[in-house]
């Protein structure tokens, strides 16, 4: 059962990644949620480099909706400091609900355009 769920998640991820691609003008904001942490990276796929990255692990936050909101604000600060104002949002096979939605809303509120 667990293997099937993992295969389904990877299939959803591949389907999303075929449509979502980051560039120098609009890098990809990728979200990964584990049971213990939430990780966010802003990636330029053309140059194959990470523009900014932040996680609840380095910020000493819990991986809940409140932590995701603070994480969205923190990534928006780092990205704007790097000179990027527009990104493509990659939810990475997760539903746009709960932590992922809170993170995206906080980043939008801090000035990042999706």
C-alpha positions, 0 to 999 in steps of 0.5 A, spaced: 500 500 500 505 504 501 509 503 495 503 504 491 502 511 494 509 513 493 508 511 486 502 515 485 505 521 488 511 521 484 507 520 478 503 527 480 510 530 481 512 528 474 506 531 471 507 537 474 514 538 472 512 537 465 508 543 465 512 548 470 519 550 469 523 556 471 528 561 468 532 567 470 526 571 469 521 567 473 525 562 477 521 556 480 519 556 487 519 548 489 516 546 496 517 539 499 514 537 506 516 532 510 513 529 516 519 533 520 520 539 516 518 544 510 523 546 505 523 551 500 527 552 494 527 558 488 531 554 482 533 557 476 532 551 471 536 554 465 542 555 469 541 549 474 542 553 480 539 555 487 537 562 487 535 562 495 533 556 499 530 556 506 527 551 511 523 550 518 529 546 520 534 552 519 529 557 522 527 553 528 520 553 526 515 547 527 512 544 520 505 546 521 501 552 518 504 557 522 511 555 521 509 555 513 507 562 514 513 564 517 517 560 512 513 564 506 515 571 509 522 568 510 523 566 502 520 572 500 525 576 503 531 572 500 528 572 493 527 579 493 534 580 496 536 576 490 533 581 485 527 576 483 520 579 484 516 573 480 516 566 480 513 560 478 510 556 484 511 548 484 507 545 489 511 538 488 505 533 488 502 536 494 495 539 494 494 546 494 491 546 501 494 547 509 501 548 509 502 549 502 497 554 501 499 558 507 506 558 505 504 561 498 499 566 501 505 569 505 510 569 500 504 573 495 503 578 501 510 579 502 511 581 495 512 575 490 508 574 484 506 567 482 
